């Protein structure tokens, strides 16, 4: 089973401030939806809260939280106390891929075991951020796909959507 991270990060790896995204990129949001559709999506509780505390439709949402006994009114929202527990829950769904959607602490934990990174690289340095994607050694990864987009009336920044696959990765 493929374990993939999905993230939009600036040139200096900024991903958020005050639990909010730093940009609105409709093309990236569409990519996120299409890439994650029908797959289990793991995220931290703060990330879940940042998307309105409602589940991403068409996906099983697995929320990592240190709080015990959390429940949801939504049937496609599950809770786990650790990344390991969340991955174990996701594996029960027998899908080809598990998506990890942040935040910063979850990405840091997941990067060493990830097989793929879907990275939207926003071509800007955002100094005011308080959350960052961890650096990764590009020598351990192969850039298997990239698509470039220019800034326009709907996108304040130019960006590239990249797919990185870990070299010599074993799919679990």
DSSP file (Angstrom, degrees, kcal/mol; ACC not computed):
  #  RESIDUE AA STRUCTURE BP1 BP2  ACC     N-H-->O    O-->H-N    N-H-->O    O-->H-N    TCO  KAPPA ALPHA  PHI   PSI    X-CA   Y-CA   Z-CA
    1    1 A X              0   0    0      0, 0.0   171,-1.0     0, 0.0     2,-0.3   0.000 360.0 360.0 360.0 132.9    0.0    0.0    0.0
    2    2 A X  E     -a   97   0A   0     94,-2.3    96,-3.0   169,-0.2     2,-0.6  -0.596 360.0-155.8 -78.4 132.2    1.3    3.4   -1.0
    3    3 A X  E     -a   98   0A   0     -2,-0.3   112,-3.1    94,-0.2   113,-1.5  -0.953  22.5-178.8-109.2 115.6    1.7    6.0    1.8
    4    4 A X  E     -ab  99 116A   0     94,-3.0    96,-2.9    -2,-0.6     2,-0.4  -0.895  22.1-148.2-121.3 142.8    1.6    9.5    0.3
    5    5 A X  E     -ab 100 117A   0    111,-2.4   113,-3.4    -2,-0.4     2,-0.4  -0.847  11.8-162.9-100.2 144.2    1.9   13.0    1.6
    6    6 A X  E     + b   0 118A   0     94,-2.3     2,-0.3    -2,-0.4   113,-0.2  -0.996  24.2 149.1-129.0 128.6   -0.1   15.8    0.0
    7    7 A X  E     - b   0 119A   0    111,-2.5   113,-3.0    -2,-0.4     2,-0.5  -0.996  41.2-142.6-156.3 149.2    1.0   19.4    0.7
    8    8 A X  E     + b   0 120A   0     -2,-0.3     2,-0.4   111,-0.2   113,-0.2  -0.991  36.3 170.5-113.9 121.2    1.1   22.9   -0.7
    9    9 A X  E     - b   0 121A   0    111,-2.5   113,-2.6    -2,-0.5     6,-0.2  -0.980  29.1-123.6-136.0 143.8    4.3   24.6    0.4
   10   10 A X  E >   - b   0 122A   0      4,-2.3     3,-2.3    -2,-0.4   113,-0.2  -0.131  46.0 -87.8 -73.2 177.1    6.1   27.8   -0.5
   11   11 A X  T 3  S+     0   0    0    113,-2.4   114,-0.2   111,-0.8   112,-0.1   0.799 134.3  46.5 -57.9 -30.0    9.7   28.0   -1.7
   12   12 A X  T 3  S-     0   0    0    112,-0.6    -1,-0.3     2,-0.1   113,-0.1   0.095 124.5-105.2-100.4  21.8   10.8   28.2    2.0
   13   13 A X    <   +     0   0    0     -3,-2.3   120,-3.1     1,-0.2     2,-0.2   0.597  64.8 157.7  69.1  15.4    8.4   25.3    2.9
   14   14 A X  E     +H  132   0B   0    118,-0.2    -4,-2.3     1,-0.1   118,-0.3  -0.498  11.4 168.3 -68.0 137.4    5.8   27.5    4.6
   15   15 A X  E     -     0   0B   0    116,-3.0     7,-0.4     1,-0.4     2,-0.3   0.537  54.3 -11.8-125.4 -15.7    2.4   25.8    4.8
   16   16 A X  E     -H  131   0B   0    115,-1.4   114,-2.3     5,-0.2   115,-1.7  -0.996  40.7-145.1-173.4 168.6    0.3   27.8    7.1
   17   17 A X  B >  S-I   20   0C   0      3,-2.0     3,-1.2    -2,-0.3   112,-0.1  -0.969  87.0  -2.5-147.7 133.8   -0.2   30.5    9.7
   18   18 A X  T 3  S-     0   0    0     -2,-0.3     3,-0.1     1,-0.3   111,-0.0   0.870 129.4 -58.7  51.6  40.5   -2.7   30.5   12.5
   19   19 A X  T 3  S+     0   0    0      1,-0.2     2,-0.3     0, 0.0    -1,-0.3   0.776 116.4 108.5  62.9  29.8   -4.1   27.2   11.3
   20   20 A X  B <  S-I   17   0C   0     -3,-1.2    -3,-2.0    31,-0.0    -1,-0.2  -0.949  74.4-102.7-131.6 153.5   -5.0   28.6    7.9
   21   21 A X        -     0   0    0     -2,-0.3    -5,-0.2    -5,-0.2    -6,-0.1  -0.344  23.9-134.9 -67.9 158.4   -3.6   28.2    4.4
   22   22 A X  S    S+     0   0    0     -7,-0.4     2,-0.3    -8,-0.1    -1,-0.1   0.424  80.2  20.1 -96.1  -0.7   -1.4   31.0    3.1
   23   23 A X        -     0   0    0      2,-0.0     2,-0.5   132,-0.0    -2,-0.1  -0.959  65.9-126.0-157.7 166.8   -3.0   31.2   -0.4
   24   24 A X        +     0   0    0     -2,-0.3     2,-0.5   130,-0.1   132,-0.5  -0.946  30.9 169.3-125.4 108.7   -6.1   30.2   -2.4
   25   25 A X    >>  -     0   0    0     -2,-0.5     4,-2.3     1,-0.1     3,-0.6  -0.866  15.4-168.6-122.9  94.6   -5.1   28.3   -5.5
   26   26 A X  H 3> S+     0   0    0     -2,-0.5     4,-2.2   128,-0.5     5,-0.2   0.840  87.8  54.3 -54.6 -37.4   -8.2   26.8   -7.1
   27   27 A X  H 3> S+     0   0    0      1,-0.2     4,-2.1     2,-0.2    -1,-0.3   0.901 109.9  47.5 -64.7 -39.4   -6.2   24.5   -9.5
   28   28 A X  H <> S+     0   0    0     -3,-0.6     4,-2.9     2,-0.2    -2,-0.2   0.899 109.6  53.1 -67.0 -40.6   -4.3   23.1   -6.5
   29   29 A X  H  X S+     0   0    0     -4,-2.3     4,-2.4     1,-0.2    -2,-0.2   0.893 109.6  48.6 -61.8 -39.1   -7.6   22.5   -4.6
   30   30 A X  H  X S+     0   0    0     -4,-2.2     4,-2.7    -5,-0.2     5,-0.2   0.905 110.9  50.6 -65.9 -41.6   -9.0   20.6   -7.6
   31   31 A X  H  X S+     0   0    0     -4,-2.1     4,-2.7     2,-0.2     5,-0.2   0.927 110.0  50.8 -60.1 -45.3   -5.8   18.5   -7.7
   32   32 A X  H  X S+     0   0    0     -4,-2.9     4,-2.3     2,-0.2    -2,-0.2   0.939 112.2  46.3 -57.1 -49.3   -6.2   17.8   -4.0
   33   33 A X  H  X S+     0   0    0     -4,-2.4     4,-1.4     1,-0.2    -2,-0.2   0.935 115.3  45.2 -61.5 -47.9   -9.8   16.7   -4.5
   34   34 A X  H  < S+     0   0    0     -4,-2.7    -1,-0.2     1,-0.2    -2,-0.2   0.871 115.3  47.7 -65.1 -37.4   -9.0   14.5   -7.5
   35   35 A X  H  < S+     0   0    0     -4,-2.7    -1,-0.2    -5,-0.2    -2,-0.2   0.861 119.3  37.3 -72.7 -36.4   -5.9   12.9   -5.9
   36   36 A X  H >< S+     0   0    0     -4,-2.3     3,-2.1    -5,-0.2    -1,-0.2   0.570  83.2 128.7 -94.3  -9.9   -7.5   12.1   -2.6
   37   37 A X  T 3< S+     0   0    0     -4,-1.4    22,-0.2     1,-0.3    21,-0.1  -0.202  83.1   1.0 -56.5 132.3  -11.0   11.1   -3.8
   38   38 A X  T 3  S+     0   0    0     20,-2.3     2,-0.3     1,-0.2    -1,-0.3   0.530 110.4 108.6  69.5   9.8  -12.2    7.7   -2.4
   39   39 A X  S <  S-     0   0    0     -3,-2.1    21,-0.5    19,-0.1     2,-0.3  -0.792  80.0 -98.2-110.9 156.3   -9.0    7.2   -0.4
   40   40 A X  E     -dc  60  98A   0     57,-0.6    59,-2.6    -2,-0.3     2,-0.5  -0.589  37.8-157.5 -70.6 133.3   -8.4    7.4    3.3
   41   41 A X  E     -dc  61  99A   0     19,-3.1    21,-2.9    -2,-0.3     2,-0.4  -0.965   2.8-160.1-118.0 120.5   -7.1   10.8    4.3
   42   42 A X  E     +dc  62 100A   0     57,-3.3    59,-3.3    -2,-0.5     2,-0.3  -0.830  22.4 154.9 -99.7 134.4   -5.1   11.1    7.6
   43   43 A X  E     -d   63   0A   0     19,-2.3    21,-2.6    -2,-0.4    60,-0.3  -0.987  42.2-100.0-152.3 159.1   -4.8   14.5    9.2
   44   44 A X  E  >  -d   64   0A   0     58,-2.3     4,-2.3    -2,-0.3    21,-0.2  -0.347  39.9-108.0 -73.9 162.6   -4.2   16.0   12.6
   45   45 A X  H  > S+     0   0    0     19,-1.8     4,-2.8     1,-0.2     5,-0.2   0.878 118.6  53.5 -61.9 -39.3   -7.1   17.5   14.6
   46   46 A X  H  > S+     0   0    0      2,-0.2     4,-1.9     1,-0.2    -1,-0.2   0.894 109.4  48.9 -64.9 -38.1   -6.0   21.1   14.0
   47   47 A X  H  > S+     0   0    0      2,-0.2     4,-0.9     1,-0.2    -1,-0.2   0.925 111.0  50.5 -64.6 -43.3   -5.9   20.5   10.2
   48   48 A X  H ><>S+     0   0    0     -4,-2.3     5,-2.1     1,-0.2     3,-0.9   0.923 110.4  49.7 -58.7 -44.9   -9.4   18.9   10.4
   49   49 A X  H ><5S+     0   0    0     -4,-2.8     3,-1.7     1,-0.2    -1,-0.2   0.865 104.0  60.4 -60.9 -35.7  -10.6   22.0   12.4
   50   50 A X  H 3<5S+     0   0    0     -4,-1.9    -1,-0.2     1,-0.3    -2,-0.2   0.721  99.9  55.2 -69.3 -20.3   -9.1   24.3    9.7
   51   51 A X  T <<5S-     0   0    0     -4,-0.9     3,-0.5    -3,-0.9    -1,-0.3   0.121 135.1 -86.3 -97.1  21.4  -11.3   22.7    7.0
   52   52 A X  T < 5 -     0   0    0     -3,-1.7    -3,-0.2     1,-0.2    -2,-0.2   0.476  58.4 -87.1  94.8   4.1  -14.4   23.5    9.1
   53   53 A X  S   <S+     0   0    0     -5,-2.1     2,-0.3     1,-0.3    -1,-0.2   0.673  98.9 116.2  68.8  14.6  -14.4   20.4   11.3
   54   54 A X  S    S-     0   0    0     -3,-0.5    -1,-0.3    -6,-0.3    -3,-0.1  -0.884  71.5-101.3-114.2 148.6  -16.5   18.7    8.6
   55   55 A X        -     0   0    0     -2,-0.3     2,-0.5     1,-0.1    22,-0.1  -0.280  32.6-106.6 -69.5 151.8  -15.2   15.6    6.7
   56   56 A X    >   -     0   0    0     20,-0.1     3,-1.1   -15,-0.1    -1,-0.1  -0.674  47.2-116.9 -70.5 123.3  -13.9   15.8    3.2
   57   57 A X  T 3  S+     0   0    0     -2,-0.5   -19,-0.2     1,-0.2     3,-0.1  -0.291  92.7  22.5 -65.6 147.4  -16.6   14.3    1.1
   58   58 A X  T 3  S+     0   0    0      1,-0.2   -20,-2.3   -21,-0.1     2,-0.3   0.595 111.0  84.0  76.4  11.0  -16.0   11.0   -0.7
   59   59 A X  S <  S-     0   0    0     -3,-1.1     2,-0.6   -21,-0.2   -19,-0.2  -0.983  81.3-115.3-141.3 149.7  -13.1   10.1    1.6
   60   60 A X  E     -d   40   0A   0    -21,-0.5   -19,-3.1    -2,-0.3     2,-0.6  -0.811  34.9-149.5 -82.5 123.4  -12.6    8.3    4.9
   61   61 A X  E     -de  41  77A   0     15,-3.4    17,-3.1    -2,-0.6     2,-0.6  -0.856  11.5-168.4 -99.1 119.5  -11.2   11.0    7.2
   62   62 A X  E     -de  42  78A   0    -21,-2.9   -19,-2.3    -2,-0.6     2,-0.5  -0.943   9.4-160.1-112.4 115.3   -8.9    9.7    9.9
   63   63 A X  E     -de  43  79A   0     15,-3.0    17,-2.6    -2,-0.6     2,-0.5  -0.823   6.5-147.2-103.9 126.0   -8.2   12.4   12.5
   64   64 A X  E     +de  44  80A   0    -21,-2.6   -19,-1.8    -2,-0.5     2,-0.3  -0.803  31.1 157.4 -92.8 126.8   -5.2   12.1   14.8
   65   65 A X        -     0   0    0     15,-2.5     5,-0.1    -2,-0.5    -2,-0.0  -0.997  46.1-143.4-148.6 144.9   -5.7   13.6   18.3
   66   66 A X  S    S+     0   0    0     -2,-0.3     2,-0.3     2,-0.1    -1,-0.1   0.680  78.7 100.4 -77.8 -18.3   -4.2   13.2   21.7
   67   67 A X  S >  S-     0   0    0      1,-0.1     3,-0.5    -3,-0.0     2,-0.2  -0.519  71.9-137.1 -69.7 130.2   -7.7   13.7   23.2
   68   68 A X  T 3  S+     0   0    0     -2,-0.3    -2,-0.1     1,-0.2    -1,-0.1  -0.569  75.4  23.2 -86.9 151.0   -9.2   10.4   24.1
   69   69 A X  T 3  S+     0   0    0      1,-0.2    -1,-0.2    -2,-0.2     2,-0.1   0.655  74.6 162.3  76.3  17.6  -12.8    9.4   23.4
   70   70 A X    <   -     0   0    0     -3,-0.5     2,-0.3    -5,-0.1    -1,-0.2  -0.452  12.6-177.7 -70.1 143.4  -13.5   11.8   20.5
   71   71 A X        -     0   0    0     -2,-0.1     2,-0.3     7,-0.1     7,-0.1  -0.899  12.4-147.0-134.5 165.7  -16.5   10.9   18.4
   72   72 A X        -     0   0    0     -2,-0.3     5,-0.1     5,-0.2     7,-0.0  -0.972  20.7-138.3-135.1 149.3  -18.1   12.4   15.3
   73   73 A X  S    S+     0   0    0     -2,-0.3     2,-0.4     2,-0.0    -1,-0.1   0.568  87.9  85.1 -77.0  -9.3  -21.6   12.7   14.0
   74   74 A X  S >  S-     0   0    0      1,-0.1     3,-1.1     3,-0.0    -2,-0.1  -0.795  71.5-148.1 -99.3 134.2  -20.2   11.7   10.5
   75   75 A X  T 3  S+     0   0    0     -2,-0.4    -1,-0.1     1,-0.3    -3,-0.0   0.737  96.1  58.5 -73.7 -20.3  -19.8    8.1    9.6
   76   76 A X  T 3  S+     0   0    0    -16,-0.1   -15,-3.4     2,-0.0     2,-0.5   0.126  88.6  89.5 -96.9  23.1  -16.7    8.8    7.4
   77   77 A X  E <   +e   61   0A   0     -3,-1.1     2,-0.3   -17,-0.2    -5,-0.2  -0.979  52.1 175.1-119.5 121.5  -14.7   10.3   10.3
   78   78 A X  E     -e   62   0A   0    -17,-3.1   -15,-3.0    -2,-0.5     2,-0.4  -0.845  18.5-139.0-118.6 158.3  -12.6    8.1   12.5
   79   79 A X  E     -e   63   0A   0     -2,-0.3     2,-0.3   -17,-0.2   -15,-0.2  -0.920  17.0-179.1-120.4 147.0  -10.2    9.0   15.3
   80   80 A X  E     -e   64   0A   0    -17,-2.6   -15,-2.5    -2,-0.4     3,-0.1  -0.967  27.0-142.5-138.9 153.7   -6.8    7.7   16.1
   81   81 A X  S    S+     0   0    0     -2,-0.3     2,-0.3   -17,-0.2   -17,-0.1   0.525  84.4  17.9 -94.9  -6.5   -4.3    8.6   18.9
   82   82 A X  S  > S-     0   0    0      1,-0.1     4,-2.2   -16,-0.0     5,-0.1  -0.974  77.9-107.6-154.9 164.9   -1.2    8.2   16.8
   83   83 A X  H  > S+     0   0    0     -2,-0.3     4,-2.7     2,-0.2     5,-0.2   0.910 119.6  54.4 -61.9 -42.0    0.0    8.1   13.2
   84   84 A X  H  > S+     0   0    0      1,-0.2     4,-2.2     2,-0.2    -1,-0.2   0.918 109.6  46.4 -59.7 -44.4    0.7    4.4   13.5
   85   85 A X  H  > S+     0   0    0      2,-0.2     4,-2.3     1,-0.2    -1,-0.2   0.899 111.6  52.2 -65.0 -40.1   -2.9    3.8   14.7
   86   86 A X  H  X S+     0   0    0     -4,-2.2     4,-2.5     2,-0.2    -2,-0.2   0.915 110.3  47.8 -62.8 -43.4   -4.3    5.9   11.9
   87   87 A X  H  X S+     0   0    0     -4,-2.7     4,-2.4     2,-0.2    -1,-0.2   0.908 110.0  52.7 -64.7 -41.3   -2.3    4.0    9.2
   88   88 A X  H  X S+     0   0    0     -4,-2.2     4,-0.9    -5,-0.2    -2,-0.2   0.905 110.8  47.8 -60.4 -41.3   -3.5    0.7   10.7
   89   89 A X  H >< S+     0   0    0     -4,-2.3     3,-0.8     1,-0.2     4,-0.4   0.926 111.2  50.7 -63.8 -44.3   -7.1    1.9   10.5
   90   90 A X  H >< S+     0   0    0     -4,-2.5     3,-1.6     1,-0.2     5,-0.5   0.870 102.9  59.8 -63.1 -37.1   -6.6    3.1    6.9
   91   91 A X  H >< S+     0   0    0     -4,-2.4     3,-1.5     1,-0.3    -1,-0.2   0.789  92.5  67.6 -63.3 -26.7   -5.1   -0.3    5.9
   92   92 A X  T << S+     0   0    0     -4,-0.9    -1,-0.3    -3,-0.8    -2,-0.2   0.741  90.9  63.4 -64.2 -21.8   -8.3   -2.0    6.9
   93   93 A X  T <  S-     0   0    0     -3,-1.6    -1,-0.3    -4,-0.4    -2,-0.2   0.612  98.3-141.4 -79.4 -12.0  -10.0   -0.2    4.0
   94   94 A X    <   +     0   0    0     -3,-1.5     2,-0.2    -4,-0.3    -3,-0.1   0.850  43.7 153.3  55.0  40.9   -7.7   -2.1    1.5
   95   95 A X        -     0   0    0     -5,-0.5    -1,-0.2     1,-0.1     3,-0.1  -0.525  55.7-117.1 -90.9 167.5   -7.2    0.8   -0.8
   96   96 A X  S    S+     0   0    0     -2,-0.2   -94,-2.3     1,-0.1     2,-0.3   0.672  93.3  27.2 -76.9 -16.4   -4.1    1.1   -3.0
   97   97 A X  E     -a    2   0A   0    -96,-0.2   -57,-0.6    -7,-0.1     2,-0.4  -0.999  58.9-151.4-151.2 145.0   -3.0    4.3   -1.3
   98   98 A X  E     -ac   3  40A   0    -96,-3.0   -94,-3.0    -2,-0.3     2,-0.4  -0.971  20.7-148.9-114.4 133.5   -3.2    6.2    2.0
   99   99 A X  E     -ac   4  41A   0    -59,-2.6   -57,-3.3    -2,-0.4     2,-0.5  -0.882   5.0-160.2-106.5 133.5   -3.0   10.0    1.9
  100  100 A X  E     -ac   5  42A   0    -96,-2.9   -94,-2.3    -2,-0.4   -57,-0.2  -0.965   9.2-178.7-112.9 121.4   -1.5   12.1    4.7
  101  101 A X        -     0   0    0    -59,-3.3   -58,-0.1    -2,-0.5     2,-0.1   0.028  32.2-163.7-115.3  24.7   -2.7   15.7    4.6
  102  102 A X        -     0   0    0    -60,-0.2   -58,-2.3     1,-0.2    -1,-0.3  -0.368  44.4-139.5 100.3-174.3   -0.9   17.4    7.5
  103  103 A X     >  -     0   0    0    -60,-0.3     4,-2.8    -2,-0.1     3,-0.3   0.392  56.5 -93.7 -83.5-155.1   -0.3   19.4    9.5
  104  104 A X  H  > S+     0   0    0      1,-0.3     4,-2.3     2,-0.2    30,-0.2   0.858 123.1  47.2 -54.5 -46.5    3.4   20.1   10.1
  105  105 A X  H  > S+     0   0    0      2,-0.2     4,-1.9     1,-0.2    -1,-0.3   0.893 113.2  48.7 -65.2 -39.9    3.8   17.7   13.0
  106  106 A X  H  > S+     0   0    0     -3,-0.3     4,-2.3     2,-0.2    -2,-0.2   0.909 110.5  51.5 -67.1 -41.9    2.1   14.9   11.2
  107  107 A X  H  X S+     0   0    0     -4,-2.8     4,-2.5     1,-0.2    -2,-0.2   0.922 108.1  52.5 -59.0 -43.4    4.1   15.5    8.0
  108  108 A X  H  X S+     0   0    0     -4,-2.3     4,-0.5    -5,-0.2    -1,-0.2   0.898 112.9  44.1 -61.1 -41.0    7.3   15.3   10.1
  109  109 A X  H  < S+     0   0    0     -4,-1.9    -1,-0.2     1,-0.2     4,-0.2   0.868 118.7  43.6 -68.7 -36.7    6.3   12.0   11.6
  110  110 A X  H >X S+     0   0    0     -4,-2.3     3,-1.5     1,-0.2     4,-1.0   0.749  91.0  81.2 -85.8 -25.7    5.2   10.6    8.2
  111  111 A X  H >< S+     0   0    0     -4,-2.5     3,-0.9     1,-0.3    -1,-0.2   0.872  88.0  55.7 -53.3 -44.1    8.0   11.7    5.9
  112  112 A X  T 3< S+     0   0    0     -4,-0.5    -1,-0.3     1,-0.2    -2,-0.1   0.759 116.4  36.9 -63.1 -21.9   10.4    8.8    6.9
  113  113 A X  T <4 S+     0   0    0     -3,-1.5    -1,-0.2    -4,-0.2    -2,-0.2   0.440  92.0 114.3-107.6  -0.8    7.8    6.2    5.9
  114  114 A X    <<  -     0   0    0     -4,-1.0  -110,-0.2    -3,-0.9     3,-0.1  -0.417  43.5-169.2 -74.8 145.3    6.2    7.9    2.9
  115  115 A X  S    S+     0   0    0   -112,-3.1    51,-3.0     1,-0.3     2,-0.3   0.641  73.9  24.2 -99.5 -23.6    6.6    6.4   -0.6
  116  116 A X  E     -bF   4 165A   0   -113,-1.5  -111,-2.4    49,-0.2     2,-0.4  -0.987  58.1-157.1-145.0 148.8    5.3    9.5   -2.5
  117  117 A X  E     -bF   5 164A   0     47,-2.6    47,-2.8    -2,-0.3     2,-0.9  -0.987   5.6-159.4-127.5 121.6    4.9   13.2   -2.0
  118  118 A X  E     -bF   6 163A   0   -113,-3.4  -111,-2.5    -2,-0.4     2,-0.6  -0.890  27.9-176.0 -92.9 106.2    2.3   15.2   -3.9
  119  119 A X  E     -bF   7 162A   0     43,-2.4    43,-3.1    -2,-0.9     2,-0.9  -0.921  25.3-163.6-116.5 116.3    3.9   18.7   -3.6
  120  120 A X  E     -bF   8 161A   0   -113,-3.0  -111,-2.5    -2,-0.6     2,-0.8  -0.877  19.9-155.8 -91.1 109.9    2.4   21.9   -4.8
  121  121 A X  E     -bF   9 160A   0     39,-3.1    39,-2.0    -2,-0.9     2,-0.5  -0.792   1.4-153.7 -92.7 109.1    5.4   24.2   -4.8
  122  122 A X  E     -bF  10 159A   0   -113,-2.6     2,-2.3    -2,-0.8  -111,-0.8  -0.728  16.6-131.6 -84.6 123.4    4.2   27.8   -4.5
  123  123 A X  S    S+     0   0    0     35,-2.5    35,-0.4    -2,-0.5     2,-0.3  -0.443  73.3  84.0 -83.2  72.5    6.8   30.0   -6.0
  124  124 A X  S    S-     0   0    0     -2,-2.3  -113,-2.4    33,-0.1  -112,-0.6  -0.963  74.1-121.5-161.2 152.4    7.1   32.6   -3.2
  125  125 A X        -     0   0    0     -2,-0.3     2,-0.7  -114,-0.2    -2,-0.1  -0.921  24.9-166.1 -99.0 122.4    8.9   32.9    0.2
  126  126 A X    >   +     0   0    0     -2,-0.6     3,-0.7     1,-0.1  -116,-0.1  -0.887  12.9 173.4-112.3 100.3    6.3   33.4    3.0
  127  127 A X  T 3  S+     0   0    0     -2,-0.7    -1,-0.1     1,-0.2    -2,-0.0   0.758  70.2  66.5 -79.2 -25.0    8.2   34.6    6.0
  128  128 A X  T 3  S+     0   0    0   -111,-0.0    -1,-0.2  -114,-0.0    -2,-0.0   0.419  77.0 117.1 -80.6   3.4    5.1   35.2    8.2
  129  129 A X    <   -     0   0    0     -3,-0.7  -112,-0.3     1,-0.1     3,-0.1  -0.252  45.7-168.4 -70.9 157.2    4.2   31.5    8.4
  130  130 A X  S    S+     0   0    0   -114,-2.3     2,-0.4     1,-0.2  -113,-0.2   0.324  72.8  59.6-123.8   3.2    4.2   29.5   11.6
  131  131 A X  E     -H   16   0B   0   -115,-1.7  -116,-3.0   -27,-0.0  -115,-1.4  -0.999  64.5-175.7-133.4 136.5    3.9   26.0   10.1
  132  132 A X  E     -H   14   0B   0     -2,-0.4     2,-0.3  -118,-0.3  -118,-0.2  -0.960  27.6-121.2-134.9 146.6    6.4   24.5    7.7
  133  133 A X        -     0   0    0   -120,-3.1   -29,-0.1    -2,-0.3   -28,-0.1  -0.675  45.7-105.8 -79.0 138.6    6.7   21.3    5.7
  134  134 A X        -     0   0    0     -2,-0.3     2,-0.1   -30,-0.2    -1,-0.1  -0.345  34.7-107.3 -67.3 147.7    9.9   19.4    6.7
  135  135 A X        -     0   0    0     -3,-0.0     2,-0.3    -2,-0.0    -1,-0.1  -0.412  35.9-160.9 -67.8 148.0   12.8   19.5    4.3
  136  136 A X        -     0   0    0     -2,-0.1     2,-0.8     5,-0.0     5,-0.1  -0.979  25.1-108.9-133.2 150.8   13.5   16.3    2.4
  137  137 A X    >   -     0   0    0     -2,-0.3     3,-2.3     1,-0.2     4,-0.2  -0.657  21.7-157.4 -79.3 109.0   16.7   15.1    0.6
  138  138 A X  G >  S+     0   0    0     -2,-0.8     3,-1.1     1,-0.3    -1,-0.2   0.702  89.1  70.8 -63.4 -17.6   15.9   15.2   -3.1
  139  139 A X  G 3  S+     0   0    0      1,-0.2    -1,-0.3     3,-0.1    -2,-0.1   0.673  96.9  51.6 -71.0 -15.4   18.6   12.6   -3.7
  140  140 A X  G <  S+     0   0    0     -3,-2.3    27,-2.5    26,-0.0     2,-0.3   0.409 109.8  60.2 -95.8   0.4   16.3   10.1   -2.0
  141  141 A X  E <   -G  166   0A   0     -3,-1.1     2,-0.5    25,-0.3    25,-0.2  -0.923  68.9-141.0-132.0 151.7   13.4   11.0   -4.3
  142  142 A X  E     -G  165   0A   0     23,-3.1    23,-2.7    -2,-0.3     2,-1.2  -0.963  18.8-134.9-112.7 125.0   12.6   10.9   -8.0
  143  143 A X  E     +G  164   0A   0     -2,-0.5    21,-0.2    21,-0.2     3,-0.1  -0.676  32.7 172.5 -76.6 100.7   10.6   13.8   -9.5
  144  144 A X  E     +     0   0A   0     19,-2.2     2,-0.3    -2,-1.2    -1,-0.2   0.680  60.0  11.6 -90.0 -18.6    8.3   11.7  -11.6
  145  145 A X  E     +G  163   0A   0     18,-1.3    18,-2.6    -3,-0.1     2,-0.3  -0.972  58.6 176.2-158.0 142.1    5.9   14.4  -12.7
  146  146 A X  E     -G  162   0A   0     -2,-0.3     2,-0.4    16,-0.2    16,-0.2  -0.984   5.7-173.7-148.1 140.7    5.7   18.2  -12.7
  147  147 A X  E     -G  161   0A   0     14,-2.0    14,-2.8    -2,-0.3     2,-0.3  -0.998  16.9-147.0-133.1 129.5    3.2   20.7  -14.1
  148  148 A X  E     -G  160   0A   0     -2,-0.4     2,-0.4    12,-0.2    12,-0.2  -0.760  12.3-171.3-102.9 142.9    3.8   24.4  -14.0
  149  149 A X  E     -G  159   0A   0     10,-3.0    10,-2.3    -2,-0.3     2,-0.2  -0.996  14.2-137.6-134.0 136.5    1.2   27.1  -13.6
  150  150 A X        -     0   0    0     -2,-0.4     7,-0.1     8,-0.2     2,-0.1  -0.552  32.1 -96.7 -88.7 155.6    1.5   30.9  -13.8
  151  151 A X        +     0   0    0     -2,-0.2     2,-0.2     5,-0.1     5,-0.2  -0.425  57.0 156.0 -63.1 145.8   -0.1   33.5  -11.6
  152  152 A X        -     0   0    0      3,-2.1     3,-0.5     5,-0.2    -1,-0.0  -0.812  60.0 -62.1-154.5-165.6   -3.3   34.8  -13.0
  153  153 A X  S    S+     0   0    0      1,-0.2     3,-0.1    -2,-0.2    -2,-0.1   0.741 135.6  37.5 -65.3 -21.5   -6.6   36.4  -11.8
  154  154 A X  S    S+     0   0    0      1,-0.2  -128,-0.5  -129,-0.0     2,-0.5   0.582 116.6  53.7-101.5 -13.1   -7.5   33.3   -9.8
  155  155 A X        -     0   0    0     -3,-0.5    -3,-2.1  -130,-0.1    -1,-0.2  -0.954  59.4-166.1-129.7 111.5   -4.0   32.4   -8.5
  156  156 A X  S    S+     0   0    0     -2,-0.5     2,-0.3  -132,-0.5    -5,-0.1   0.731  77.8  40.9 -69.1 -21.9   -2.0   35.1   -6.7
  157  157 A X  S    S-     0   0    0     -7,-0.1     2,-0.2   -33,-0.0    -5,-0.2  -0.914  81.8-118.8-126.2 150.6    1.2   33.0   -7.1
  158  158 A X        +     0   0    0    -35,-0.4   -35,-2.5    -2,-0.3     2,-0.3  -0.569  44.3 173.2 -76.2 155.4    2.8   30.9   -9.7
  159  159 A X  E     -FG 122 149A   0    -10,-2.3   -10,-3.0   -37,-0.2     2,-0.4  -0.982  28.5-136.1-159.1 163.8    3.2   27.3   -8.6
  160  160 A X  E     -FG 121 148A   0    -39,-2.0   -39,-3.1    -2,-0.3     2,-0.7  -0.994  12.4-144.2-128.0 134.8    4.2   23.8   -9.7
  161  161 A X  E     -FG 120 147A   0    -14,-2.8   -14,-2.0    -2,-0.4     2,-0.3  -0.899  31.3-177.5 -98.3 119.5    2.4   20.6   -8.9
  162  162 A X  E     -FG 119 146A   0    -43,-3.1   -43,-2.4    -2,-0.7     2,-0.5  -0.867  24.4-152.6-121.7 148.6    5.0   17.9   -8.5
  163  163 A X  E     -FG 118 145A   0    -18,-2.6   -19,-2.2    -2,-0.3   -18,-1.3  -0.982  16.0-170.2-120.6 119.1    4.9   14.2   -7.8
  164  164 A X  E     -FG 117 143A   0    -47,-2.8   -47,-2.6    -2,-0.5     2,-0.5  -0.929   2.6-164.3-109.9 128.0    8.0   12.8   -5.9
  165  165 A X  E     -FG 116 142A   0    -23,-2.7   -23,-3.1    -2,-0.5   -49,-0.2  -0.947  26.8-114.7-113.2 132.6    8.5    9.0   -5.6
  166  166 A X  E >   - G   0 141A   0    -51,-3.0     3,-1.1    -2,-0.5   -25,-0.3  -0.424  32.9-118.3 -65.1 132.7   11.0    7.7   -3.1
  167  167 A X  T 3  S+     0   0    0    -27,-2.5    -1,-0.1     1,-0.3   -28,-0.0  -0.512  94.8   5.1 -70.8 137.4   13.8    5.9   -4.8
  168  168 A X  T 3  S+     0   0    0     -2,-0.2     2,-0.3     1,-0.2    -1,-0.3   0.832  92.7 168.8  57.1  35.8   14.1    2.2   -3.9
  169  169 A X    <   -     0   0    0     -3,-1.1     2,-0.6   -54,-0.1    -1,-0.2  -0.586  30.8-140.5 -81.5 138.6   10.9    2.4   -1.9
  170  170 A X        -     0   0    0     -2,-0.3     2,-0.6     2,-0.0    -4,-0.0  -0.883  15.3-136.7 -96.4 125.6    9.1   -0.7   -0.6
  171  171 A X              0   0    0     -2,-0.6  -169,-0.2     1,-0.1    -2,-0.0  -0.723 360.0 360.0 -82.9 122.9    5.4   -0.5   -0.9
  172  172 A X              0   0    0   -171,-1.0  -170,-0.1    -2,-0.6    -1,-0.1   0.453 360.0 360.0 -82.7 360.0    3.9   -1.9    2.3
